[in-house]
Amino acid sequence: MLTANTSHLQSDYDVLVIGGGPAGMGAAIAARVAGADRVLIVDREVEPGGILLQCIHPGFGLQHFKEELTGPEYAQRVYEQVVETEIDVITDSYVIDIARSTGFTSFTKNSSTPASRSPEKLCVKLLSAQHGVKLITTTATVLAMGARERTRGAIRTPGTRPAGVMTAGLAQRFVNLMGILPGKRAVILGSGDIGLIMARRLTLEGVEVAGVFEIMPHANGLNRNIVQCLQDYDIPLHLSTTVAEIHGHDRVEKVTVAPVDGFTPDPSRGWDIECDTLLLSIGLIPDNELSRTLGLRIDPVTSGPIVDSQMETSMAGVFACGNVVHIHDLVDFVSQEAMLAGHSAGQYAIGQTRPADNIRLVPGDNVAYCVPQSIASDREHTVYLRVRQPLENCRLRLSSSSGGVVYEKKIRFVLPAEMVNLKLKPRFLQDFHGDTLKIEVIPNHAPD
Ligand SMILES: Cc1cc2nc3c(=O)[nH]c(=O)nc-3n(C[C@H](O)[C@H](O)[C@H](O)COP(=O)(O)OP(=O)(O)OC[C@H]3O[C@@H](n4cnc5c(N)ncnc54)[C@H](O)[C@@H]3O)c2cc1C
């Protein structure tokens, strides 16, 4: 158990981090290293670590720690650094409100007023098992609240509403943290990584997994998980197929699955599968209630705050990193992004200013989104992006508003499930300050 250090809770901090997952812990460490004296992490769970604590499979840390760790091992490694750098940690404490001053009453929720750049401190209201309701002010804030899973309501699957329908992450928590099996025979809807990992986990625990059903013509999880979690255990993956109906009175009794025409199931080709459990692995949504409360600008594709090259949001002094910004498939990239956000927050807290970004980035052909959404022409950057469609033998191209090619590289294949990261050096960017650059991933034979 990673125990929290709450003995030093103060009423004012240089940097306050909301969320104690790998993003929050990484950002807090970087903020301390950057010179912030008083740094606090707040997490609603009883121990820090975030989603990693329930991911007991290996596959974490190959890049960041150069060795393969399980989720709890990765969390432990980062937490040890949190302790070494003397960061205050308070758990079992939910941040329920956030505003630009202590006057929460003057603050309108879901305000449509655009966020402005203001040097004012923020005030955070938290509900804590140990400290009760507490107001804490902070010079800089890092949002690291992670993501939550899409539920049945998001896809409106027809049928009855029996017990036994749950998200794959909840099932993972039942099995890995609470020692409870969700059922005896399961169907998994959606081929996201959590569903794939749970297909293997349930099989290892003696639950029969009848199959994974994916509405898209391609899988939505990492290729290594398709191989290691499905193929190695002979679990079938049905692409372009969905659960068309759920049956059962008190408990799930069966589901009807059917191939889709576009996104519409074709009942004439459907079949029934007896099962007592239906796991949903249909995507994660960045958890941005607090970002909306603050009136931050949100990217409609990522559902996370729009950030600049320092991971600063549209409000000065508010930074964000990890799954709250966009969904990451590897924790190593979360840690990388967190170090940048934390460093920037630490510098902001000690009054170190930096020039604003001068290049805007926009997604073009076959690019769903890119993060950050702006960069500076005089610095090196890592830009994360996801494609809309799988493509083989393609090239990633960055072009200026006049259509000139700024940067281009060949890629063997891209998949929507695998984040692409692009390292950009200042030598490519120096002539484009003030410009808007378009990023696209196009077939190799596309015209120049
Ligand atoms: C099932 C699964 C399997 C994965 N497998 C791998 C893998 O094999 N390899 C790999 O590299 N990556 C893997 N990942 C991805 C990686 O684990 C995540 O990208 C990473 O953990 C996200 O970190 P985070 O800190 O952004 O979010 P989280 O870990 O979700 O942490 C967010 C924290 O914020 C807290 N919080 C939220 N709101 C509040 C609030 N209002 N007040 C206080 N606290 C709050 C939450 O309690 C939580 O602790 C996996 C992810 C999942 C879900």
The ligand as a MOL file (V3000), in Angstrom:
LIG
                    3D

  0  0  0     0  0            999 V3000
M  V30 BEGIN CTAB
M  V30 COUNTS 53 58 0 0 0
M  V30 BEGIN ATOM
M  V30 1 C -6.7260 -1.4190 -18.1790 0
M  V30 2 C -5.5520 -0.5970 -18.6120 0
M  V30 3 C -4.4340 -1.2270 -19.0530 0
M  V30 4 C -3.2950 -0.4970 -19.4160 0
M  V30 5 N -2.1840 -1.1680 -19.8080 0
M  V30 6 C -1.0430 -0.4690 -20.0660 0
M  V30 7 C 0.1880 -1.1590 -20.3650 0
M  V30 8 O 0.2450 -2.3840 -20.4470 0
M  V30 9 N 1.3020 -0.4110 -20.5610 0
M  V30 10 C 1.2550 0.9510 -20.4740 0
M  V30 11 O 2.3010 1.6030 -20.6200 0
M  V30 12 N 0.0940 1.6200 -20.2350 0
M  V30 13 C -1.0570 0.9530 -20.0190 0
M  V30 14 N -2.2170 1.6260 -19.7310 0
M  V30 15 C -2.2650 3.1050 -19.8520 0
M  V30 16 C -1.7900 3.8710 -18.6110 0
M  V30 17 O -1.9400 3.0770 -17.4780 0
M  V30 18 C -2.6130 5.1490 -18.4550 0
M  V30 19 O -2.4790 5.8830 -19.6440 0
M  V30 20 C -2.1190 5.9980 -17.2780 0
M  V30 21 O -2.2220 5.2600 -16.0870 0
M  V30 22 C -2.9360 7.2950 -17.1640 0
M  V30 23 O -2.4190 8.0640 -16.0990 0
M  V30 24 P -3.1580 9.3460 -15.5080 0
M  V30 25 O -2.3660 9.7450 -14.3170 0
M  V30 26 O -3.3920 10.3240 -16.5790 0
M  V30 27 O -4.6080 8.8410 -15.0560 0
M  V30 28 P -5.0430 7.8550 -13.8760 0
M  V30 29 O -4.0830 6.7630 -13.6630 0
M  V30 30 O -6.4550 7.4880 -14.1900 0
M  V30 31 O -5.0190 8.7960 -12.5790 0
M  V30 32 C -5.9530 9.8400 -12.3610 0
M  V30 33 C -6.1190 10.0280 -10.8580 0
M  V30 34 O -6.8740 11.2220 -10.6200 0
M  V30 35 C -7.7110 11.0010 -9.5070 0
M  V30 36 N -8.8040 11.9910 -9.5720 0
M  V30 37 C -9.6500 12.2240 -10.6200 0
M  V30 38 N -10.5010 13.2190 -10.3340 0
M  V30 39 C -10.1870 13.6490 -9.0970 0
M  V30 40 C -10.7200 14.6740 -8.2530 0
M  V30 41 N -11.7310 15.4620 -8.6320 0
M  V30 42 N -10.1670 14.8280 -7.0170 0
M  V30 43 C -9.1250 14.0520 -6.6130 0
M  V30 44 N -8.5940 13.0730 -7.3770 0
M  V30 45 C -9.1040 12.8790 -8.5940 0
M  V30 46 C -8.1490 9.5610 -9.6650 0
M  V30 47 O -8.5470 9.0180 -8.4320 0
M  V30 48 C -6.8690 8.8940 -10.1850 0
M  V30 49 O -6.0990 8.3760 -9.1400 0
M  V30 50 C -3.3460 0.9150 -19.3660 0
M  V30 51 C -4.5200 1.5760 -18.9360 0
M  V30 52 C -5.6130 0.8360 -18.5650 0
M  V30 53 C -6.8610 1.5770 -18.1040 0
M  V30 END ATOM
M  V30 BEGIN BOND
M  V30 1 1 1 2
M  V30 2 1 2 3
M  V30 3 2 2 52
M  V30 4 2 3 4
M  V30 5 1 4 5
M  V30 6 1 4 50
M  V30 7 2 5 6
M  V30 8 1 6 7
M  V30 9 1 6 13
M  V30 10 2 7 8
M  V30 11 1 7 9
M  V30 12 1 9 10
M  V30 13 2 10 11
M  V30 14 1 10 12
M  V30 15 2 12 13
M  V30 16 1 13 14
M  V30 17 1 14 15
M  V30 18 1 14 50
M  V30 19 1 15 16
M  V30 20 1 16 17
M  V30 21 1 16 18
M  V30 22 1 18 19
M  V30 23 1 18 20
M  V30 24 1 20 21
M  V30 25 1 20 22
M  V30 26 1 22 23
M  V30 27 1 23 24
M  V30 28 2 24 25
M  V30 29 1 24 26
M  V30 30 1 24 27
M  V30 31 1 27 28
M  V30 32 2 28 29
M  V30 33 1 28 30
M  V30 34 1 28 31
M  V30 35 1 31 32
M  V30 36 1 32 33
M  V30 37 1 33 34
M  V30 38 1 33 48
M  V30 39 1 34 35
M  V30 40 1 35 36
M  V30 41 1 35 46
M  V30 42 1 36 37
M  V30 43 1 36 45
M  V30 44 2 37 38
M  V30 45 1 38 39
M  V30 46 1 39 40
M  V30 47 2 39 45
M  V30 48 1 40 41
M  V30 49 2 40 42
M  V30 50 1 42 43
M  V30 51 2 43 44
M  V30 52 1 44 45
M  V30 53 1 46 47
M  V30 54 1 46 48
M  V30 55 1 48 49
M  V30 56 2 50 51
M  V30 57 1 51 52
M  V30 58 1 52 53
M  V30 END BOND
M  V30 END CTAB
M  END
